[in-house]
Amino acid sequence: MKTILVPVGTSTNAQSHLKYAIDFARAISAKVFVVQIYNVYSKAGSMIKVDQILEAESKAFLEKHVASINTEGVEVHTKTYKGKLIKTLERVCQDLEVDLVVLEPRTNSIKDEVYLGKTSGKIIKRTHIPALIVPEGCEFKPYSNILMAVKSALIKKDRVLQPLKTIKAHFKSVVTLLLVKTPHHKESDFEINKELESIISTTQITESPTTFMAVLEHHKENEADLLCVVRRKRGFFNKLWEKDTILKKDFYTKTMPVLVLSELK
């Protein structure tokens, strides 16, 4: 994991979030791109130089934002982009060869009941970029115990486990695999290949209607300080997919970051 992307919004948690990302990048020797994506809706008679003004203001904001954090030992770059959030973010991640996006749950929401705001929710829901969701105000610390929860361990894509493998290698983490037997379970779902087997320390099997409910039941007993889940059309976040905004009553963890991997197959 060599490159981390940190999208910056206007939340009151932005400074704390960037500090977490910088400290995390320092620990794994990664470089950081701090970016802001803006969009302009053109109207007849609008200012011709509005794009240049917004770009300059955004760039100045990012540089001031980064200057407020101790970045010693970390290569940090600031960049601004114009465009629609998801398409622009996917293009930027491809161009910069980004390995992981570090997200704050609420980039601009002021509602206390919200866990993932609309912007972060869109990124998790509509992209396939590996992401780390960091709780508000959380300070970085090495990950000792990781809980990986899946209802199918079948892996058909290359390198989808790379973020988890990098984290485990750097922090010598203990990884517990929670296999969730759902009503539509197939025996082949629990076939663990050699790559995944080399990562996990222990395996637990549980029965539950959804992966989401199994995590709520088991993450505390495992004393996990990092939860790892997988994007699926009907996976962990299925319960939360109705809207981009995700409420704390549906899922909330105050101190445990969530690593979201791309689909395994």
C-alpha positions in Angstrom: 0.0 0.0 0.0 1.9 3.0 -1.3 -0.7 5.7 -2.0 -3.5 7.0 0.2 -6.2 9.5 -0.9 -7.9 11.8 1.7 -11.0 13.6 0.3 -11.5 16.8 2.4 -14.9 18.3 3.1 -16.1 21.1 5.5 -16.9 19.2 8.6 -15.6 20.2 12.1 -13.8 16.8 12.2 -11.7 17.5 9.1 -8.5 18.3 11.0 -8.8 15.3 13.3 -9.5 13.1 10.3 -6.5 14.3 8.3 -4.2 13.8 11.3 -5.4 10.2 11.6 -4.7 9.6 7.9 -1.2 11.2 8.1 -0.3 9.1 11.2 -1.6 6.0 9.5 0.4 6.8 6.3 3.6 7.4 8.4 3.2 4.0 10.1 3.0 2.1 6.8 5.4 4.4 4.8 2.8 5.6 2.3 2.4 8.9 0.5 -0.8 11.0 0.9 -2.9 13.0 -1.6 -5.2 15.4 0.1 -7.9 16.4 -2.4 -11.0 18.5 -2.7 -13.5 17.9 -5.5 -15.8 20.8 -6.5 -18.5 21.2 -9.1 -19.8 24.3 -10.9 -23.2 24.6 -12.4 -22.9 27.1 -15.2 -25.6 29.6 -15.8 -26.1 32.3 -18.5 -24.3 35.5 -17.5 -22.2 33.8 -14.8 -18.6 34.9 -14.1 -16.2 33.6 -16.7 -13.5 33.1 -14.2 -15.5 31.3 -11.5 -13.7 28.1 -12.1 -10.3 29.7 -11.6 -11.5 31.4 -8.4 -12.9 28.2 -6.9 -9.8 26.3 -7.8 -7.6 28.9 -6.2 -9.7 29.1 -3.1 -9.8 25.3 -2.8 -6.1 25.0 -3.2 -5.4 27.6 -0.6 -7.8 25.9 1.8 -6.1 22.5 1.3 -2.6 24.0 1.8 -3.7 25.7 5.0 -5.4 22.6 6.2 -2.3 20.4 5.7 -0.1 23.1 7.3 -2.1 22.6 10.5 -1.0 19.0 10.8 2.4 17.5 11.7 3.4 15.8 8.4 7.0 15.1 9.3 8.2 11.9 7.6 5.2 11.7 5.2 5.1 12.8 1.5 1.9 14.9 1.2 0.4 16.5 -1.9 -2.7 18.7 -2.3 -4.8 18.6 -5.4 -8.2 20.1 -6.4 -10.5 18.7 -9.1 -13.6 19.9 -10.8 -16.3 17.4 -11.6 -19.0 15.1 -10.3 -17.9 13.4 -7.1 -18.0 9.7 -8.0 -16.7 9.8 -11.6 -14.0 12.3 -10.7 -12.9 10.3 -7.6 -12.7 7.1 -9.6 -10.6 8.8 -12.3 -8.3 10.5 -9.8 -7.8 7.2 -7.9 -6.8 5.5 -11.2 -4.5 8.3 -12.4 -2.8 8.5 -9.0 -2.7 4.7 -8.5 -4.5 5.1 -5.2 -4.5 2.0 -3.0 -6.8 3.2 -0.2 -9.2 6.1 0.4 -9.4 7.3 4.0 -12.9 8.6 4.7 -14.4 10.5 7.6 -18.0 9.4 8.2 -19.6 12.8 7.8 -17.9 15.3 5.6 -20.5 18.0 5.9 -23.5 16.7 7.8 -24.5 18.4 11.1 -27.0 15.8 12.2 -25.9 13.9 15.2 -27.9 10.8 14.3 -25.9 10.3 11.0 -23.1 7.8 10.9 -22.2 8.1 7.2 -23.1 11.4 5.6 -24.3 11.7 2.0 -20.8 12.2 0.5 -19.1 9.4 2.3 -22.1 7.1 1.8 -21.9 7.7 -1.9 -18.3 6.8 -2.0 -18.8 3.6 -0.1 -21.9 2.6 -2.0 -21.1 3.6 -5.5 -17.4 2.9 -6.0 -15.1 -0.1 -5.8 -12.2 1.7 -4.2 -10.9 0.1 -1.0 -11.8 2.5 1.8 -11.0 3.0 5.5 -13.9 4.7 7.4 -12.4 6.5 10.5 -14.8 7.4 13.4 -15.0 11.1 14.3 -12.3 12.2 16.6 -10.5 8.9 16.6 -6.8 8.9 17.1 -4.6 6.5 15.2 -3.2 3.5 17.0 -1.7 0.2 15.6 -4.3 -2.4 14.9 -3.8 -5.4 17.2 -7.0 -7.4 16.5 -8.9 -7.4 13.2 -12.3 -8.9 12.7 -13.0 -9.8 9.0 -16.7 -10.7 8.5 -18.0 -12.4 5.3 -20.8 -14.7 4.3 -18.7 -16.0 1.4 -14.9 -16.5 1.5 -14.7 -17.3 -2.3 -12.2 -15.0 -3.9 -12.1 -14.6 -7.7 -10.4 -11.3 -8.1 -6.7 -10.5 -7.8 -5.2 -8.3 -5.1 -8.6 -7.6 -3.4 -7.0 -8.7 0.0 -3.9 -6.4 -0.5 -5.0 -3.6 1.9 -5.7 -6.2 4.7 -2.5 -8.0 4.0 -0.5 -4.7 4.2 -2.1 -3.7 7.5 -1.5 -7.1 9.0 2.1 -7.2 7.9 2.9 -3.7 9.3 1.1 -4.1 12.6 1.5 -7.9 13.1 -2.2 -8.0 13.7 -4.2 -11.0 14.7 -7.0 -11.5 12.1 -10.1 -13.4 13.0 -12.3 -14.5 10.2 -16.0 -14.5 11.0 -17.9 -16.8 8.5 -21.6 -16.0 8.6 -24.0 -18.8 7.6 -27.0 -17.0 6.2 -30.3 -18.6 5.0 -29.0 -18.8 1.5 -25.7 -20.4 2.5 -23.8 -22.7 0.1 -21.1 -25.1 1.3 -18.7 -23.6 -1.2 -19.1 -20.2 0.5 -16.8 -21.4 3.3 -14.0 -22.7 1.1 -10.9 -20.7 2.1 -8.1 -20.3 -0.4 -4.4 -20.3 0.5 -4.1 -16.5 0.2 -6.9 -15.9 2.7 -5.7 -18.7 4.9 -2.3 -17.2 5.2 -3.8 -14.0 6.6 -6.2 -15.3 9.2 -5.2 -16.4 12.7 -8.5 -18.0 13.8 -11.9 -18.7 12.2 -15.3 -18.5 13.7 -18.6 -19.7 12.2 -21.9 -18.3 13.2 -25.5 -18.4 11.9 -27.3 -15.1 11.3 -29.8 -13.6 8.9 -27.2 -11.1 7.7 -23.5 -10.4 7.9 -24.4 -7.1 9.4 -26.3 -8.6 12.3 -23.5 -11.1 13.0 -21.0 -8.3 13.3 -23.2 -6.5 15.8 -23.3 -9.6 17.8 -19.6 -10.6 17.7 -17.3 -7.6 17.3 -17.2 -6.8 21.0 -16.3 -10.3 22.1 -13.4 -10.3 19.7 -12.1 -7.0 21.1 -11.5 -5.9 17.5 -9.9 -2.5 16.9 -10.5 -2.8 13.1 -13.5 -4.3 11.3 -12.9 -5.6 7.8 -15.9 -6.1 5.5 -16.4 -6.6 1.8 -18.5 -4.7 -0.8 -21.2 -6.9 -2.2 -24.5 -6.2 -3.9 -26.2 -8.0 -1.0 -23.5 -7.9 1.7 -22.6 -6.2 4.9 -24.0 -2.8 3.9 -27.1 -4.2 2.2 -29.3 -3.1 5.1 -27.8 0.4 4.7 -28.1 0.7 0.9 -31.5 2.3 0.7 -30.0 5.8 1.0 -26.5 7.3 0.8 -26.9 8.6 4.3 -26.5 5.9 7.0 -27.8 6.5 10.5 -26.1 5.7 13.7 -29.1 3.6 14.8 -28.5 1.3 11.9 -24.7 1.0 12.4 -22.4 2.9 14.7 -18.9 2.4 16.1 -17.3 5.2 18.1 -13.7 3.9 18.2 -13.4 1.1 15.6 -12.4 2.0 12.0 -14.0 0.0 9.2 -11.9 -1.3 6.3 -14.1 -1.8 3.2 -12.6 -4.1 0.6 -13.6 -4.4 -3.0 -15.9 -7.3 -4.0 -14.1 -10.6 -3.7 -15.7 -12.1 -6.8 
